[in-house]
Structures are given as structure tokens and as C-alpha cells.
Amino acid sequence: MPSRPTFLRRKLGAKLRRMREQAGLSLDEAASRLDKTRSALHRVETGETRVDVHLARSIMDVYDIFDTTLLDEVRQAFKPPWHWAYGIKRRGYVDAETEAARVHEYVVLDMPGLLQTKAYMRALFAGGIPRSEQVIDRDITVRTIRQYRLTDPDRPLELVVVVHEAALHRELGGREVMRAQLWHLIEMSQLTTVTLQVLPLSQGAHLVPNAPFFVLSFADEEDPELLHVEHPGGSIQTEEPAEVQAAKLAFEQAQSVALSPADSIALLERLAVELYGL
């Protein structure tokens, strides 16, 4: 199964498509003027084929549109994503999250990845599909790097998360790991970039989603919001407006029946003591 083009390549391709449409050219007309086949230009516009600066210059000439940022965007899209250096080349969510400005996350049985301690990560990764210690260490490193965005003064990532209370009762790694994890949630929820709510067990299951999902938003208004859903066989990403909107409505429903941020912290403090001790 071919890997999904990187976020920046898809973003660049979408921009080139908008430029073509702005020039009033069909895909066939533009392809002919650029000495390309229709399918080749289509792959450029979907991000499947990489664009170099020579093609970008030709596109600006043919479309009669000069964009001061286009060549820099081409060069940036050429660069491999940072997580490739860690051997992760098909982690589409990490790629998109790197460029996101805001993440809405709903989780049921696990703690939010960006709010996990290293000890909790290790227990989580060790309990999943069999993997070596080297791979576990690599995945912990990648997740820890992702967490830096929450406190990055230049490109902060806003995280709005609803955690089902079931995740707080699901013991991973032992009592000490869980106690530290709950207090870590409390600490992280104090960040200005983090909004955390707990969905109590008492809330009717029919009112809330029963599977985790993410909705990612981006600083550039031209970039459509992205829905990411993980499943046992992999993951699904879609920018289809109807599906994204349905997920946003489900998230808002979960928020509306979850505890307030202040009451969520109070619950975390109580459970940290009652379930896992001082």
C-alpha cells in the first residue's frame, strides 16, 4: 500500500491546483502547456509527485501568476519530515500534527499522547504489538519531541482534549506509573495551550463517541481541517468536509457532557489519591 504524501507536499499540490484554477485553465490545458500528461499534472496537484523549483517557475510563467513564497514552499516540501530520521516514514498523523495549530482529541482508554509521561509511554508501547526495546525507545523519543510543541514559544500547538474517565482507571505500568501520570495530567492542564476535560463514567454512553479520534486545524485558512481516526489495522485520514464536521459535532457533544476543566482537575486529584495512593 503506497504511503500518503507528506502534508507539505499535499499542501503545495493544492496551492498549484488553485493557481491553475485562478488562471482559468483546465487540467488538460495546463498539462499541454507544461509539456506534461494530464495524469502527471494531476499527481503533482495531489502531492503524489514531488515538485522542483524548475517546474514551479514554469507554472508561474504559464499561469501568469507570480507568487513570492512559492519557491520557498517547494524547497520546504522537498525536505524529509523530521520524524523520518527516526525511521518513521508512514506515521501520517505525526506529519500532519507537526504542521497543525490546534488539535481536538477524544480518547477513551489511553491517556492523550501529548500528555503522557515517559514511564506511561513505555508501559503502553510494551503492552501493544510486539516490538524491540530499541523501537520502544525510538517511539518514546518521537512522542517526547512532539510534546515540545505545547510549550514552543514560536509555534505553540493548542491541545483541546476530552479524556474518558475509563482511561484513568485502566492501570498501565503499575500504581506508581499511574499516580505519576495523573499528577502529570494535572500539571500539564495548567499550560495555556492545554484544555483538558474528563468525561465521567456516570455519563450515558449513548451520548458520547465510543472510539478515539483527532481533528486537526491549521494556521493557514487555505488548509482544510483533517480528521484522523485510528483502528486496529492502521488509520484513516480525511479532509472531507461532511466527515470532519460530523467529528467536530461529536467532539462538541462530548465536551458538553464532560466535567469543566476545574472539576476535571478535582477529579484527577481525587482519583490519584483514591486509586493509586499518595
N, C-alpha and C positions, 0 to 999 in steps of 0.2 A: 504494500500500500504506500503510495508516494506521500512524502511529508508535506504538510501545509506550508505554503510560502511564508516567510517571516512577516511580521507585522509591518515593518518599514517597507518591504517590497510590495505588499498589498496596498499600503497607503500611497506609495509612489505610483503604482499602476492605476489606482482610482483617480489620482490627480491628472495623469496623462489622458485618461478617458474623458474627464471633464474638460480638459483643454481641447480635445478633438471635437467634443460636442459644442464647445464655445465657438470653435472655428466653423461650425456648420457642416462638418464632414461626416459621412457615414464611415463605418469600419472598412468597407471595400474601397472607398475613395481615398481614405488616408493611407491604407496599406499600399495602394498602387503608387501614390506619390512618394512614399517612403521606400519603394522597391522591396516591399515585404508581402508575404502572403497574408490573406485575411486571418488565418489561424495563428500565424506567428505574431501579428499585432494584437490579437485577442489575448494570447498568452502573456504579452507584455503588460496589457491593461489589467490582467488578473494577478500579476505578480509572479506568475509561474516561470517567466523568463527574466533574467536579470537585464537591467538597462545600463549601458555605459554612457559616458559623457558625450561621445560622438553621436549616438542615436538621439540623445536628449537635445543636442544642438540642432540636429536635423529636424526634429519635431518642432522646435520653436520656429525654425525657418519656414517649414511647410505650413504650419498652422498660423504663421504670422502673429505669434504671441511670445513676448519676451517676459520671462519670469526670473527675477533676480535670485530667487532661492533654489531654483530647480537643480542646478548642477551640484550644489552642496547636498541636497536631498538625495541625489543619485549616488554621490560618493558615500554618504552615510548608509544608504541601503546596501551598498557593496560590502560593508564591514560585517564580519560574522557577529551574531549576538554574543554577549558576554558569557552566557552560560555554556556555549559550545566549548569553551576552554576546559570545562569540567566534564566533557564527554556527554553532555545532554543536548541532543540535536533534534529531538522530536517532542520537546516539552512546550507545546503551543501556548499553554496558559502563562508560563513564565515569560515568554516572549511578549505577549500582549500586556501583561501586568507591568513589565518594565516601562512601557510607554504610557500607561494609564495615569490618569489624575485622580480617579476615585474608584473604589471597589465597594460594591454592596455584596455581602457574603452571608449566606444562610447555611448553618451547619447543624447536623443532628447528633452524630455520635462521636465526633472528634473535635478537639479544640481548633480554633482558626489557625491556619498555618503561620500567619504573620505574628501571632501572639503566643506561640509555643516556646517553651524552654528547650534547651538542647537535650536535657535528660528525657523530656516527654517525646521529642522527635525520635530519639534513639529507640525508646520503647515502642513507639508507633511503627517505625520502619522495620524493627526486628520482628514484629508480630505479623507483618504482611507477607507478601510473596517472598520466597527465599532469596536472600541477597548476601553478598560477602560483606565483611566489616569495612573493606575499602570502599565499596559502593555506598554503604550506610554513611560513612564519614563524608563522602563526596556530597551526598544528598543533604546532609546536615549543614555543610558549608554553604551550599547553594541557597538553602532556605534562610540561613542566617544573613547572608548578603542581601536577600530580598527584604528582610526586616529593616534594614538600614533606611529604606525609603520613608518609613514612618517618622524618622527624626532628621531627614535630609533637609537642611535649610534652603537649598537651591531648588530641589524638585521633590517637595513632600508629597507623599501619597496619602490620601484621605481614605480611611477604612471605616465603613459603617457595617456592623456585624450583628446578627441575631444568632445566639447560641442556644440550642435546645438544652434544657436542664439535664436531659439524659446524658449528655457528654460529661457533665460534672460528676456524675455518679459512676461512670464507666472507668474503672480503675486500670490504669496502664502504668507499668513500671514500679508498682508498689505505693504504699501510703506516703512515703517521703517525697517521691516524684510528684504525686498528685497534689499534695499540700503545697509544694513549691510552685506548681503550675497554677493553682487557683490564686495564690497571692501574686503571681506574675500577671495574671489577668487583671487583678485589681490595680496593680501598679501601671500597667500599660493603658488602662482605661482613663488614666489621668492625662494622657497626652492630648493635645488639642486636635491632633489628626485622627483620633480614635473615638468612635461612638459605639459602645457595647451595650446590648440588651440581652437579657436572659428570658427565654420562653419557658415559663414554669410547667412542670409536669401536670399540674391541675388544669391546664388549658385543653379544651376539647381538641382531639386530633383531627377532627373533620374541618377545623377552621384554619389549619396551617399546612404548608407543604410537608411531604414526608421524605424528601430527598434533598441533599445539598446542592447548591448552585451559586454561581457568581454572575453579577452584572458589572461590566467594566465600562467606565466613561472616560473620555479623553479631552485634553485641553483644547485641541483643535476642533471647532464645531463641524468641520467637514468630515471628521472621523465618526462613523456610526457607532453607537453603543454595541457592546458584544456580550452575548450570553454564553457562558461556559458551564457545561454540565458533565460531571464525571460519572462513569459507570464501570462495572467490573471488567469490561473488555477494552476500556480506553476512555475517550472523552468525545464530546460533541461541542463544537463552537458554531454559533450562527449570529449573523447580523440582521437576519430577517426581522423587520420592524414589528410584525404581529407577535412573533415568539418572544422577542425582547420585552415588548410591552406587557405580555402576559406574565413574564417572570417578575417584572417590576411591580405589577399589581399584587402578585403573590407575596413579594417581599414586604410591601406596604401592609398587607393583611397581617403578616407575621409580626411586624413592628407594632401594629395597633393593639395586639393582644399580649405582647410581651411586657415585662416589667419595665419601668422607666430606668434610665441609666443609674440614677441614685439608688433605686430599690434593687437593681441588679447587683450593685456593689454590696449592698447589705446582705443579699442572699449569698453571694460568694464568700463573704466574711463568715457568715454563719455556717455554711457547709464546710469551709476549710477547717473549722474547729470541730464540728459535729462528726464529720465523716473521716477526717484524716488527722485530727489531734493538733495540739498546739505545737 
